[in-house]
């Protein structure tokens, strides 16, 4: 079952999305899963009104981030790290760069447009690479708080 995450992201600030992924037969017997090998994660951010994909975050290179668009759109930048989750630390860490909200960034034209679009949607999928099975682990509604200081 996917959780819902509703962060507020201050424009010009880095955002860390840290999760502890657990599995178990029921809610009372969940254990942290070691995701350090055999797993990949992907998070996409969309404009809330048009549902246009604005950016993809991933833990390994992707050959095509947008199968709907003709041609291949590869992405070799990895912004997510998967770990064991030992000691209760997050086993999924996604770094969302401030540059996305600054001039030239993928979200900037939406944030600074008329009207301002400050709500973005997203989801996070986890894939077991050995079993080639994937599932949605989170839905996101991100609210951007506009800033006057735009420091790259």
Secondary structure as UniProt FT lines:
FT   STRAND          3..5
FT   STRAND          8..10
FT   TURN            11..12
FT   STRAND          15..19
FT   STRAND          22..23
FT   TURN            27..28
FT   STRAND          31..32
FT   STRAND          39..47
FT   TURN            48..50
FT   STRAND          53..58
FT   TURN            67..68
FT   STRAND          80..82
FT   HELIX           86..88
FT   STRAND          92..96
FT   HELIX           98..101
FT   TURN            103..104
FT   TURN            106..107
FT   HELIX           108..112
FT   STRAND          119..128
FT   TURN            129..132
FT   STRAND          133..145
//
